[in-house]
Amino acid sequence: MRSVTEEEFKEWLLHPATKEVMALLEHKREELRRMWEGGSFTDYATDTTALVNVGNLGTCKGYAFVMELTYEDLEIEDGK
């Protein structure tokens, strides 16, 4: 598989579809934060609370990973 060039990565970041996806991820991430602050992920059973929080934390981190992706991250993943 061919590696993405730095120029291609920059073009991707500026693409309107990418900007829309990034805005959606930012909105979803903020929505999770507001729900967490409001206690939406709290249950009477501590095990359930822990599992729900871990799941949503993973989702939030996944959003952040994509939003904060850099060209250098691609180089590391590609083994360079």
C-alpha positions, -999 to +999 in steps of 0.1 A: +000+000+000+013+034-009+020+059+018+002+092+020+024+122+012+025+152+035+010+173+008-019+148+004-024+148+041-026+186+042-051+186+013-072+160+031-073+183+062-085+212+041-111+191+022-147+202+030-158+166+038-129+163+063-139+196+079-175+184+083-163+151+098-140+169+122-168+193+133-191+163+139-165+146+160-159+177+180-197+180+186-200+144+196-171+146+219-185+177+236-219+161+239-203+131+257-186+155+281-219+173+288-236+140+294-209+129+318-210+161+337-247+157+340-244+123+355-258+104+326-233+076+329-239+070+366-258+039+378-266+026+412-244-004+406-207+007+406-197-020+381-222-007+356-210+029+362-174+018+356-182-001+324-203+027+310-177+053+318-149+031+303-169+026+271-176+063+267-140+073+276-128+050+248-153+066+224-141+101+234-105+091+230-113+077+196-128+110+185-097+128+198-073+105+180-089+113+147-092+150+154-056+154+166-041+132+139-009+146+124+012+136+094+039+124+117+014+100+133+010+084+099+047+081+095+050+063+128+021+039+119+037+032+085+069+021+103+091+050+091 
